[in-house]
Amino acid sequence: MTNNDDIKLTGYIEDEGIKSYIKNRLDKYKLLKRTFIGKTSGWESFKIFVDFSLSVIILGSGINDYFQYNFYKKPYSERKKFIVGRTWKEIIKDCNGSLNVDLFDDKIKFNTKFDKFLKRDWLDIDRSSYDEFSQFISDHAHFFIKKNKGSGGNGIEKYENSDIKDKRKFYENLHGKSYIIEESIIQNKEMSDFNPTSVNTIRVVTIKTNTDVKIMDAVLRMGNGNKSTDNFHKHGLAMKVDVSSGEVVSKAIDKSNNHYEYHPLSKKKLLGFKIPNWNKVIETVKEAAKVSNQTRYVGWDIAILDNGEVSIIEGNCSSDPDITQMPLQIGRYEEYRRVIDTLDN
């Protein structure tokens, strides 16, 4: 699955009408079946489709769930342990009340509220003068322009200040269109060495209970090539991390169902790698999780900086469970349900 259109198809698709909806789902089904199972006879294909349909009806699983979690070779006793489309929405609504929380979906509001955790400079371009914008670019050799509302690595572009020949025109093209500008961070060398062209982050999922903050899952994410993002839905790699030690405990996977013990480009060993400053990572997300009283479930994207500090890149109030369940093929629904059932309504 090296084609960008194929990768996009497996993500969250914006459909244009019922015909587009049906076509996109059929194309996704065919693509994922080909990727995860391969070529099958007509009879086998029919049995797989019937099994998939029953899984949708009985469990509420989606196309991605069925193939990414290998449901085609798992009994229902195992399938029901996985967080799938229906139970994912149930978890989000039980914890946060809604799939969308403006504080986390709006980068300006998020950066303002969680500014102490960012460890980087940023500006709301709409609220900044040209002089402030120009000075920001002069002060930072590398920076990102981000659409205020966007997810999955979409709406983000990286620049070098030497590329901007006309700062006034650059400013005018962005001003009034809801963008922010952020300093490009310098990450820890141990993390950078795996794939220097991307910021390689840790996704840590927390649930704030009535008394404390539970660390539910952790995943190390890395780029795989020249992309500046480590996003799993954009060719990135993901591997499970032991939350008590910060050690990588699975091979890395990608959306094409490839598995890697060593990074495919740098050849550095992934399995067994220990994330630096892990205790600080845990302390940071626990503190950040207490900031919002309305949002209990968050997936925090964390970068380790070259000076050892921990930077929160963003918080995801509807964090996708695929990267937390795919690497080890272990369902997490029962553990999440146990924690959520202790929450006050």
Secondary structure, DSSP 8 states (H G I E B T S, - for coil): ---HHHHHHTS-----SHHHHHHHHHHHHHHHHHHHT----HHHHHHHHHHHHHHHHHH---HHHHHHTTGGGS-HHHHTTS--HHHHHHHHHHHHSSS--HHHH-HHHHHHHTHHHH-S-EEEGGGS-HHHHHHHHHH-SEEEEEESS--TTTTEEEEEGGG-S-HHHHHHHHTTS-EEEEE---B-HHHHTT-TTS---EEEEEEE-SSSEEEEEEEEEE--SS-S---GGGT-EEEEB-TTT-BB-S-EE-TT--EESB-TTT--B-TT-B-TTHHHHHHHHHHHHTS-SS--EEEEEEEEBTTS-EEEEEEETT--THHHHTTTT---HHHHHHHHTTS--
